[in-house]
């Protein structure tokens, strides 16, 4: 049982060396894209929320 676990982790280590890890600039660029997209989406959702709020308040009155 212990031998299988050790073999598993050795194989995991071998596979991790095969992975193509991104460079620092790629990580920062991707992070920037995610942050910008999140901010834009947040603003869109905020504006829609205000719009729906005003529409519903208008309908209630």
N, C-alpha and C positions, 0 to 999 in steps of 0.2 A: 504494500500500500504506500509506504513512504517513498519507495523507489519510483512509483508512478508519479507522485507529486513532484519529486525532484526533476524527473524527466520532463514533466509538463512545463515547469518554470524555465528549464534550459531551452526548450523549444520556443517559449514565449520570448526569451531574450534574443534568440536567433532571429525571430520574426521582426522584433523591434528594430534590429539593425537594417532590415530590408525596407523599412518605412522611409518614404521621402518626406522629411520634416521641412516645414517652411522656414525661410530665412527671417531674420528680424524685421526687415523692411516689409516683407509680405504680411507678417503678422500685424504690424502697425497699420498698414494700408487697409487690411480687412477689418481691423478694429474700428478704424475711422469710418469706413463705409457703414458698419453696423450702427455706430453712434449717430451718424447723420441720418440714416434711414429711420432710426428710432425716434429722433427728435421730430422729423417731418411727419411721421405717422402720429405721434402724440399731438402735434398741432392740428392735424386734420381731424382727429377724434375730438379734440377740445372744441373746435369750430362747429362740428356736427352736433355735439352735445348742446352748445349754446343755441344753435338753430332749432333743434328739436324742442328745447326748453321753451323758447319764445313761441313756437308754433302751438305747443300744447297749452301754454298759458293763454294765448289768444283764443283757442278753441273753448277753453273752460269759461272764459268771461262772457 
